[in-house]
């Protein structure tokens, strides 16, 4: 019902010329998803609590986390609801990029929902078996990237652009784009999921990075700005700024309830969806390397897990870190949870500013 109303209002507001401006719709999308999250948050949290959808805390983790056991999880549904309503109202549904990003986002959210539901409601500690989880996320990622490869009508669509250099672009071709896109989208989704381990740790960096991506999307979709800034011009990409606005607003609304001490946790349903959305947007605007920089916190968390597992196997049981992912290592090294979270936020702010600096430093 809420989505139907949003779509009806979307048709109505299009009759006003002022709503044709991407910048205005981006701000309105952010505000809409923010207030939808504020409005629905208490009801969603009560529903999750009534269904006893509570977080299970590892016994071998930091002892300070034991008090979090039973806190409602799967709160990512709140993010997806707010996002869906906002993008239904302010998104341009004649734009293929809006469709593919939205569908990939919701697709990854469904996979995360199934995984969370099996873990929390069915009390299956395995959740969705890893091989099936990666299979489904891989298929969704390849479907989204395949759409981009099939519609890559311009050379700009299949080149890997190197930041800080005006004319350094590596031609990938359709197959290369598929391979790169798979790792960007799937990797981003699982990296955000690994980061989502402390109150507010993952969601604000997502908001900050989507804000940076919104700037790149807007200028990449504007022929004059793209030419002036020497970045690839991608016709139609400007509409993704509205998508970023909807994601950012939903994330901020969720942070209201996820800030320490958290009333609700995101769960895989939110983390996988948000990571996949950012990966798709970065891929479309041809800023994969900049995305790697701006999302450095997510990258570090993912690398910490891979390095820990690899070293543990090949060293006969020794560890590089006290505990992986990286945020747990800092906790066990003496940092308080709030210190880890805020310092990771600060690092993300710096990295986003570095990414945005590539617009002029070429």
C-alpha positions as CSV (number, residue, x, y, z in Angstrom):
1,X,0.0,0.0,0.0
2,X,2.8,2.4,0.9
3,X,4.7,1.7,-2.3
4,X,1.5,2.1,-4.4
5,X,0.9,5.5,-2.8
6,X,4.5,6.5,-3.5
7,X,4.3,5.5,-7.1
8,X,1.0,7.4,-7.5
9,X,2.5,10.5,-5.9
10,X,5.6,10.1,-8.2
11,X,3.4,10.4,-11.3
12,X,1.7,13.5,-9.8
13,X,4.9,15.3,-8.8
14,X,6.3,14.8,-12.3
15,X,3.7,17.3,-13.5
16,X,5.7,20.1,-11.8
17,X,8.7,21.2,-13.7
18,X,10.8,21.9,-10.5
19,X,10.8,18.2,-9.7
20,X,12.7,17.4,-12.9
21,X,15.9,18.7,-11.3
22,X,18.2,15.8,-10.1
23,X,19.7,17.8,-7.3
24,X,16.3,18.6,-5.8
25,X,15.1,15.0,-6.1
26,X,18.3,13.8,-4.5
27,X,17.7,15.9,-1.5
28,X,14.0,15.0,-1.3
29,X,14.9,11.3,-1.7
30,X,17.3,11.5,1.2
31,X,14.7,13.3,3.4
32,X,11.9,11.0,2.4
33,X,13.8,7.8,3.3
34,X,15.1,9.4,6.5
35,X,11.6,10.3,7.7
36,X,10.1,7.0,6.6
37,X,12.8,5.2,8.6
38,X,12.0,7.4,11.6
39,X,8.3,6.7,11.3
40,X,8.5,3.0,10.7
41,X,11.5,2.3,13.0
42,X,9.7,1.8,16.3
43,X,7.1,-0.5,14.7
44,X,9.7,-2.6,12.9
45,X,11.7,-3.0,16.1
46,X,8.6,-4.0,18.1
47,X,7.7,-6.6,15.4
48,X,11.2,-8.0,15.4
49,X,11.1,-8.2,19.2
50,X,7.7,-9.8,19.2
51,X,8.9,-12.5,16.8
52,X,12.0,-13.0,19.1
53,X,14.3,-12.2,16.2
54,X,17.3,-11.5,18.4
55,X,21.0,-11.4,17.9
56,X,23.1,-14.4,18.8
57,X,26.5,-13.4,20.2
58,X,29.6,-15.6,19.8
59,X,31.0,-16.9,23.1
60,X,34.6,-16.6,21.8
61,X,34.1,-12.9,21.0
62,X,34.8,-9.8,23.1
63,X,33.1,-10.3,26.5
64,X,31.5,-6.8,26.3
65,X,29.3,-8.1,23.5
66,X,27.5,-10.7,25.6
67,X,25.1,-8.0,26.7
68,X,23.9,-7.6,23.1
69,X,22.4,-11.0,23.0
70,X,18.7,-10.9,22.2
71,X,18.8,-7.4,20.7
72,X,16.5,-7.4,17.6
73,X,18.3,-8.0,14.4
74,X,17.3,-8.1,10.7
75,X,16.7,-4.3,11.0
76,X,18.0,-4.0,7.5
77,X,14.4,-4.4,6.4
78,X,13.8,-0.9,7.7
79,X,16.5,0.4,5.4
80,X,15.1,-1.4,2.4
81,X,11.5,-0.3,3.2
82,X,12.6,3.4,3.5
83,X,14.7,3.1,0.4
84,X,12.0,1.5,-1.7
85,X,9.4,4.1,-0.8
86,X,11.8,6.9,-1.4
87,X,13.0,5.6,-4.8
88,X,9.5,4.8,-5.9
89,X,8.5,8.4,-5.2
90,X,11.6,10.3,-6.6
91,X,13.3,7.9,-8.9
92,X,13.1,8.0,-12.7
93,X,11.7,4.6,-13.7
94,X,12.4,5.2,-17.3
95,X,16.1,5.0,-16.5
96,X,17.6,1.5,-16.8
97,X,20.4,2.2,-14.3
98,X,17.8,3.0,-11.6
99,X,16.1,-0.3,-12.3
100,X,19.2,-2.5,-12.2
101,X,20.6,-0.9,-9.0
102,X,17.3,-1.2,-7.3
103,X,16.7,-4.8,-8.3
104,X,20.3,-5.9,-7.4
105,X,19.9,-4.1,-4.0
106,X,16.6,-5.9,-3.2
107,X,17.9,-9.2,-4.6
108,X,20.9,-9.2,-2.2
109,X,18.5,-8.1,0.6
110,X,16.4,-11.2,-0.1
111,X,19.4,-13.5,0.2
112,X,20.4,-11.8,3.4
113,X,16.8,-12.1,4.7
114,X,16.8,-15.9,4.1
115,X,20.2,-16.2,5.8
116,X,19.1,-14.2,8.9
117,X,15.7,-15.9,9.1
118,X,17.3,-19.4,9.2
119,X,19.8,-18.3,11.8
120,X,17.5,-16.4,14.1
121,X,14.0,-17.8,13.7
122,X,14.8,-21.4,12.8
123,X,17.7,-21.5,15.2
124,X,20.0,-23.0,12.5
125,X,23.5,-21.7,13.3
126,X,24.6,-22.3,9.7
127,X,21.9,-20.0,8.3
128,X,21.9,-20.3,4.6
129,X,24.8,-22.6,3.8
130,X,27.9,-20.6,2.6
131,X,27.9,-22.3,-0.8
132,X,24.3,-21.4,-1.5
133,X,24.7,-17.9,-0.1
134,X,27.7,-17.2,-2.4
135,X,25.9,-18.9,-5.3
136,X,22.8,-16.7,-5.1
137,X,24.7,-13.5,-4.5
138,X,27.0,-14.4,-7.4
139,X,24.1,-15.0,-9.7
140,X,22.4,-11.7,-8.8
141,X,25.7,-9.8,-9.2
142,X,26.4,-11.4,-12.6
143,X,22.8,-10.6,-13.7
144,X,23.2,-7.0,-12.8
145,X,26.7,-6.7,-14.3
146,X,25.5,-8.7,-17.4
147,X,22.9,-6.0,-18.0
148,X,25.6,-3.3,-18.0
149,X,27.8,-5.4,-20.3
150,X,25.0,-6.0,-22.7
151,X,24.2,-2.3,-22.9
152,X,27.8,-1.1,-23.1
153,X,27.3,0.9,-26.3
154,X,30.2,3.3,-25.6
155,X,33.9,2.6,-25.0
156,X,33.6,4.5,-21.7
157,X,31.4,1.7,-20.4
158,X,34.1,-0.9,-20.6
159,X,37.2,1.0,-19.5
160,X,38.8,0.9,-16.0
161,X,39.7,4.5,-15.2
162,X,42.7,5.3,-12.9
163,X,42.2,8.3,-10.6
164,X,44.6,11.2,-10.5
165,X,45.4,10.7,-14.2
166,X,43.5,12.3,-17.0
167,X,44.0,9.8,-19.8
168,X,44.9,6.6,-18.1
169,X,42.1,4.0,-18.9
170,X,42.5,0.3,-19.3
171,X,40.2,-1.2,-21.9
172,X,38.4,-4.3,-20.4
173,X,35.8,-5.3,-23.0
174,X,32.5,-6.9,-22.1
175,X,34.1,-10.0,-20.6
176,X,36.6,-7.9,-18.5
177,X,33.7,-5.7,-17.3
178,X,31.8,-8.8,-16.2
179,X,34.8,-10.1,-14.2
180,X,35.6,-6.8,-12.6
181,X,31.9,-6.1,-11.9
182,X,31.4,-9.5,-10.2
183,X,34.2,-8.8,-7.8
184,X,33.2,-5.2,-7.1
185,X,29.5,-5.9,-6.4
186,X,29.9,-9.3,-4.6
187,X,33.0,-8.1,-2.8
188,X,31.4,-4.9,-1.6
189,X,28.4,-6.7,-0.3
190,X,30.3,-9.2,1.8
191,X,32.8,-6.6,2.9
192,X,30.0,-4.4,4.4
193,X,28.6,-7.6,6.0
194,X,31.9,-8.3,7.7
195,X,32.1,-4.7,8.9
196,X,28.7,-4.8,10.5
197,X,29.8,-6.0,13.9
198,X,29.6,-3.0,16.2
199,X,26.8,-0.5,16.9
200,X,26.7,2.0,14.0
201,X,30.1,0.8,12.6
202,X,28.9,-0.1,9.1
203,X,26.0,2.1,8.4
204,X,27.5,5.6,8.7
205,X,30.5,4.7,6.4
206,X,27.8,3.5,4.0
207,X,26.1,6.9,4.2
208,X,29.4,8.7,3.7
209,X,30.5,6.6,0.7
210,X,27.1,6.9,-1.0
211,X,27.3,10.6,-0.5
212,X,30.6,10.6,-2.4
213,X,29.2,8.3,-5.1
214,X,26.2,10.7,-5.5
215,X,28.7,13.4,-6.5
216,X,30.4,11.2,-9.0
217,X,27.0,10.0,-10.4
218,X,25.8,13.6,-10.9
219,X,28.9,14.8,-12.6
220,X,29.3,11.6,-14.7
221,X,25.8,12.0,-16.0
222,X,26.4,15.7,-16.9
223,X,28.2,16.1,-20.2
224,X,29.6,19.6,-19.4
225,X,30.8,18.7,-15.9
226,X,32.3,15.4,-17.0
227,X,34.3,17.0,-19.8
228,X,35.5,19.8,-17.5
229,X,36.6,17.4,-14.8
230,X,38.0,14.9,-17.2
231,X,36.0,12.0,-15.9
232,X,34.0,9.5,-18.1
233,X,30.7,10.8,-19.3
234,X,28.0,8.1,-18.7
235,X,24.6,9.3,-20.1
236,X,21.8,8.7,-17.6
237,X,24.1,8.1,-14.7
238,X,23.0,11.3,-13.0
239,X,19.8,9.6,-11.9
240,X,21.9,7.4,-9.6
241,X,22.5,10.5,-7.4
242,X,18.8,10.1,-6.4
243,X,19.4,6.5,-5.6
244,X,22.3,7.4,-3.5
245,X,20.2,10.0,-1.7
246,X,17.5,7.4,-0.9
247,X,20.2,5.0,0.4
248,X,21.9,7.6,2.5
249,X,18.7,8.9,4.1
250,X,17.6,5.4,4.9
251,X,21.0,4.7,6.4
252,X,20.9,7.8,8.6
253,X,17.4,6.9,9.7
254,X,18.5,3.4,10.7
255,X,21.5,4.9,12.5
256,X,19.1,6.7,14.9
257,X,18.1,3.2,16.2
258,X,21.5,1.5,15.7
259,X,23.7,4.0,17.6
260,X,25.3,2.8,20.7
261,X,23.6,1.2,22.6
262,X,21.8,-0.3,19.6
263,X,18.1,-1.0,19.7
264,X,18.4,-3.0,16.5
265,X,21.0,-4.6,14.4
266,X,21.2,-4.5,10.6
267,X,21.7,-8.2,9.8
268,X,22.7,-9.7,6.5
269,X,19.5,-8.4,4.9
270,X,20.8,-4.8,5.2
271,X,24.5,-5.2,5.0
272,X,24.5,-7.3,1.8
273,X,22.0,-5.0,0.1
274,X,23.9,-1.8,0.9
275,X,27.2,-3.2,-0.2
276,X,25.8,-4.5,-3.5
277,X,24.1,-1.1,-4.2
278,X,27.3,0.8,-3.7
279,X,29.3,-1.6,-5.9
280,X,26.7,-1.3,-8.7
281,X,26.7,2.4,-8.6
282,X,30.5,2.6,-8.6
283,X,30.6,0.3,-11.5
284,X,28.1,2.3,-13.6
285,X,29.9,5.6,-13.0
286,X,33.2,3.9,-13.8
287,X,34.8,4.8,-10.4
288,X,35.7,1.4,-9.1
289,X,39.2,2.4,-7.9
290,X,37.8,5.5,-6.2
291,X,35.2,3.4,-4.6
292,X,38.0,1.1,-3.3
293,X,39.6,4.1,-1.7
294,X,36.5,5.7,-0.2
295,X,35.3,2.3,1.1
296,X,38.8,1.6,2.6
297,X,37.3,0.6,6.0
298,X,35.3,-2.1,4.3
299,X,38.3,-3.2,2.3
300,X,40.5,-3.4,5.4
301,X,37.8,-5.4,7.3
302,X,37.6,-7.9,4.4
303,X,41.3,-8.2,4.0
304,X,41.8,-8.8,7.7
305,X,39.5,-11.8,7.6
306,X,41.1,-13.3,4.5
307,X,44.6,-12.7,5.9
308,X,43.7,-14.2,9.3
309,X,42.1,-17.3,7.8
310,X,45.0,-17.9,5.3
311,X,47.7,-17.4,8.0
312,X,45.9,-19.6,10.5
313,X,45.7,-22.5,7.9
314,X,49.3,-22.2,6.6
315,X,51.0,-21.5,10.0
316,X,49.4,-24.4,11.8
317,X,47.1,-22.4,14.0
318,X,48.8,-19.1,14.6
319,X,47.1,-15.7,14.1
320,X,48.0,-12.3,12.8
321,X,45.3,-10.4,14.7
322,X,43.9,-11.0,18.1
323,X,40.6,-11.6,16.4
324,X,39.1,-10.9,13.0
325,X,37.4,-8.8,11.5
326,X,39.7,-5.9,12.2
327,X,37.3,-4.0,14.6
328,X,37.4,-7.0,17.0
329,X,41.2,-6.8,17.0
330,X,41.1,-3.2,18.2
331,X,38.5,-4.0,20.8
332,X,40.7,-6.8,22.3
333,X,43.7,-4.5,22.1
334,X,42.0,-2.2,24.6
335,X,39.9,0.2,22.6
336,X,36.3,0.7,23.7
337,X,33.5,-0.1,21.3
338,X,32.6,3.6,20.8
339,X,36.2,4.5,20.2
340,X,36.5,1.9,17.4
341,X,33.3,3.1,15.8
342,X,34.1,6.8,15.9
343,X,37.7,6.3,14.7
344,X,36.5,4.2,11.8
345,X,34.0,6.9,11.0
346,X,36.8,9.5,11.0
347,X,38.9,7.3,8.7
348,X,36.0,7.0,6.3
349,X,35.5,10.8,6.2
350,X,39.1,11.2,5.3
351,X,39.0,8.5,2.6
352,X,35.8,10.0,1.1
353,X,37.5,13.4,0.9
354,X,40.5,11.8,-0.8
355,X,38.2,10.1,-3.3
356,X,36.4,13.4,-4.0
357,X,39.7,15.1,-4.5
358,X,40.3,13.0,-7.6
359,X,37.7,15.1,-9.4
360,X,40.2,17.9,-9.6
361,X,43.6,16.4,-8.9
362,X,44.3,15.0,-12.3
